[in-house]
Amino acid sequence: MAKMNKNYNDGVAYIYEEKVKKSSFQAKENCKTLDDLKFIIKLNFEEMSKRQQDVMFAESLGNSLSMKIRTPLKDCVKNRHKAIINSYLYNISYIDPNKKNNDLYIYLEGVGEIVE
């Protein structure tokens, strides 16, 4: 059986960890610029279709599903991380590693434009 070539050529996702910043009254502040984030890894991705079951699953977690992407499997990507694609910030709401195929499926929830 021939091995299927994978194409991660739909774009590049930059994965970041949020730096903990607190306001003057100790409330956590939201990310607004790249200065609020610590770079983790750059991943090429393939955009996947959002199946109805994916949307329902994300909603069951209390999230919306803005985009679903497939990347090469990397252990450094975590649910608490953020992704930036085309200057748009996303929360990583769920990761689904497929070790058999060496893929990582990432569910993204849109947050907003990021100031670079």
N, C-alpha and C positions, 0 to 999 in steps of 0.2 A: 504494500500500500504506500503510495507516494505521500510524503509529508507536505502539509499545506503551509505555504509561506504566509507569514503574518505581516501585515502592513500597519504600522503605527504612524501613518502619514497624514492624519487629519489636523494635527497641530501639536503644540508643545504646552505642557502643564508645568508650572513652577510650583513646587510644594514648599510650604512655609509652616513654621511653628509660631504661634502668637506669643509675643513678649508680654509678660504680665505688667500692665500699667494700671495704676489706680488714680482716681481723681482725688481732690483735696479732702473729700469726705469718705475715702476708702472704697468707693464703688469702682468696679471693673469698667475700664473704658473700651469701646469698640475700636477695631482696626480702621484706620482711615488712610494711612500712607504705608509705603514699604518700610519706613523706619520703625513701624510697630511690629514688624515681622522678622523672623530669623530664617534664612534660606536653609532648606534641607536637601532637595534634589530636583533636577530637571528631568522630565519624562516626556517622551514622544507618546502620542496616544491616537487611538482610533475611536471616533465617536460611535456609540452603539445606539440602537433604537431603544426607546423607552417603552417596554411592554406594559400592559395594563397591570400585571401582577407586580412589576417593579414600582409603579406609581402607588399602588395600594400598600405595598410593603413600606415604602418611604413614609407614607401618611400614617401608618401604624406606629412608626417611630416618632411621630410628631414633626416630621419634616416634609418639605415639598421636594420633588425631583425635577431639577432644572436641566440636568445633563447626566448622562451615564457614559463613562469612558472605559476603554480597555488599554492597559499599559503592560510593559514587561513586569514580571513579578519582582517586587522590592519589599524587603521586610521593614524598611525604615519609614514607610507611609502608615500613618495611624489615623483613627477616626477624629482625633482632636485637632488635626492639622487643617490648614487652609490651602486652597489651590488658586493660582492666578492663571487665567487663560485670556489672552487678548485684552489685558488691562482690566479684567473683570474678576472680582473676588468671589470665591465660592467657599462654603463650608463643606468639608468632607463629612457626609452624614453616615456613610456606611462603606466598608471595604469588603470585597469578597474575593479572597485569594483562590486561584485554581492552580494548585501545585502540579497537577498532572500535565496541564498544558503550558505551565510557566507564565500564566497571565494573572493580572490583578484587575478586577472590575471595581471601579470607584463611582459611588453615587454622590452627586454634587448638588448642593442647594445654593442658588444664587443669592448673593448679599448686596452687591452693588459695585460701581466703578471704584477703582483704587487710584489714588494720587501717587504717581511715581516720583 
